[in-house]
Amino acid sequence: MQDINRLKLVLVEKKRTNKWLSEQLGINPSTVSKWCTNSSQPDLETLIKIASLLEVNVQDLLNTPKA
């Protein structure tokens, strides 16, 4: 299975933690952890919030399929 999101990488690039993101979104840290390991995915609305918090484009949080 291919990783769908790049959240873990973007958090590292922005020097932010899962804990920080979960606090910003008001959600359980284990949920963010699941997103970072690609065992589950945030919904589109949440993805937009994450992009805003990390000051990136939504596309930067997604792995685009290789042609």
PEGIFEN-V720320 format. One record per helix or strand of 2 or more residues. SS is the DSSP state (a for helix, b for strand). FROM is the first residue (numbers start at 1). TO is the last residue. If there is no record, write none. Layout:
ss: (SS	SS)
from: (FROM	FROM)
to: (TO	TO)
//
This chain:
ss: (a	a	a	a	a)
from: (7	18	29	44	58)
to: (13	25	36	54	61)
//
